Amino acid sequence: MKKLFNLSDDLVRCAICGRVFERITLQHLKFHGTTVPEYKVAFPNAQTRSVRETDRRREKHLKWVEENQEEHQSRCDAQSRALKGRPKPPRTEEHARHISESKQGKAPARTEKMTAAWERQRGRKMPEGFAEAQRQRMLGSTPSAETRRKLSEARMGRCPPRPPDYMAHRPRGPAHYKWKGGVNPEYGGDWPKVAHEIRLRDNFRCLECDKKNPKGYAFPAHHITPVSDLLLVGLYPHRKENLVTLCPRCHARADNNRVWSVDHYRKILMEKYGYSNEFYSEIAAKLALEK
């Protein structure tokens, strides 16, 4: 198409009257009753300057910039100040598509500020105690409904959905790939039976939030005082005064905040089932002697 309007590097043809010029001027377009912007919209492939005229004007401008750098910089600054605060024109779909196509396969450009920030962070270690402070800050915090909705939408589609009866068909016992004989040397062989009795006592409900698992499988039994601490002082760890049924969420919260959970769940057991404080006092006394 350009060959119809650009006869050579020295001449261009007017798309309206067919006359040949080195440069199509505004005066000539006024003779046709149009302007330069209207002409470019009507004939997008037509050029208003020849290649030689474009090169001549570019060289003239670059020469002027080289000789008048301060004035050029002041003009650019004045133009920047004039445009500051003005709303940008709305981006058309054609413009957005053109930008997207031009950036395909290209890495984002690094600015000097970004490079300097990355160099400062390279090899830098977290301050001592920072991770623990972050963990303590998040203990007990519950995300809002809006945050949970956004997290759910962000994770949607990443993992295949599980069938409703997923837990019912999970491999259990010897069929499970982590099966080690069915006896935990630390918990002892009577632990499954004791855990089931605790769930029966609590009616298969979480003692903290009173929630029952809608999927059908049982919630875990939680040791208020850890098994390792009780074995260390020679006490039986699976006493009913030391066990509560908790849902996975409350169970994780209790494990992450032992100082709070020990007194909290002991108080609940004494109020709900009338357990005495003798066992807890014995634990506290023996642990104090051990320390």
PEHUCOR-V845493 format. One record per backbone hydrogen bond with DSSP energy under -0.5 kcal/mol. CO is the residue of the C=O (numbers start at 1). NH is the residue of the N-H. If there is no record, write none. Layout:
co=CO nh=NH
co=CO nh=NH
This chain:
co=1 nh=4
co=1 nh=5
co=2 nh=5
co=2 nh=6
co=5 nh=7
co=5 nh=13
co=9 nh=52
co=11 nh=8
co=12 nh=21
co=14 nh=18
co=19 nh=14
co=21 nh=12
co=22 nh=50
co=23 nh=25
co=25 nh=29
co=26 nh=30
co=27 nh=31
co=28 nh=32
co=29 nh=32
co=29 nh=34
co=30 nh=33
co=35 nh=39
co=36 nh=40
co=37 nh=41
co=38 nh=42
co=39 nh=43
co=43 nh=46
co=48 nh=24
co=50 nh=54
co=51 nh=55
co=52 nh=56
co=53 nh=57
co=54 nh=58
co=55 nh=59
co=56 nh=60
co=57 nh=61
co=58 nh=62
co=59 nh=63
co=60 nh=64
co=61 nh=65
co=62 nh=66
co=63 nh=67
co=64 nh=68
co=68 nh=72
co=69 nh=73
co=70 nh=74
co=71 nh=75
co=72 nh=76
co=73 nh=77
co=74 nh=78
co=75 nh=79
co=76 nh=80
co=77 nh=81
co=78 nh=82
co=79 nh=83
co=80 nh=84
co=83 nh=86
co=92 nh=96
co=93 nh=97
co=94 nh=98
co=95 nh=99
co=96 nh=100
co=97 nh=101
co=98 nh=102
co=99 nh=103
co=100 nh=104
co=101 nh=104
co=103 nh=106
co=109 nh=111
co=111 nh=115
co=112 nh=116
co=113 nh=117
co=114 nh=118
co=115 nh=119
co=116 nh=120
co=117 nh=121
co=118 nh=122
co=121 nh=124
co=127 nh=130
co=129 nh=133
co=130 nh=134
co=131 nh=135
co=132 nh=136
co=133 nh=137
co=134 nh=138
co=135 nh=139
co=136 nh=139
co=138 nh=141
co=144 nh=148
co=145 nh=149
co=146 nh=150
co=147 nh=151
co=148 nh=152
co=149 nh=153
co=150 nh=154
co=151 nh=155
co=152 nh=156
co=155 nh=158
co=155 nh=159
co=163 nh=166
co=165 nh=169
co=167 nh=170
co=172 nh=175
co=173 nh=176
co=176 nh=179
co=183 nh=185
co=184 nh=188
co=188 nh=184
co=188 nh=191
co=190 nh=194
co=191 nh=195
co=192 nh=196
co=193 nh=197
co=194 nh=198
co=195 nh=199
co=196 nh=200
co=197 nh=201
co=198 nh=202
co=199 nh=204
co=200 nh=203
co=202 nh=205
co=204 nh=213
co=206 nh=210
co=211 nh=206
co=213 nh=216
co=220 nh=246
co=222 nh=224
co=222 nh=244
co=226 nh=230
co=227 nh=231
co=228 nh=232
co=229 nh=233
co=230 nh=235
co=231 nh=234
co=236 nh=239
co=239 nh=242
co=240 nh=243
co=242 nh=224
co=244 nh=222
co=244 nh=246
co=245 nh=207
co=246 nh=220
co=247 nh=251
co=248 nh=252
co=249 nh=253
co=250 nh=254
co=251 nh=255
co=252 nh=256
co=253 nh=257
co=254 nh=257
co=257 nh=261
co=258 nh=262
co=259 nh=263
co=260 nh=264
co=261 nh=265
co=262 nh=266
co=263 nh=267
co=264 nh=268
co=265 nh=269
co=266 nh=270
co=267 nh=271
co=268 nh=272
co=269 nh=273
co=269 nh=275
co=270 nh=274
co=277 nh=281
co=278 nh=282
co=279 nh=283
co=280 nh=284
co=281 nh=285
co=282 nh=286
co=283 nh=287
co=284 nh=288
co=285 nh=289
co=286 nh=290
co=287 nh=291
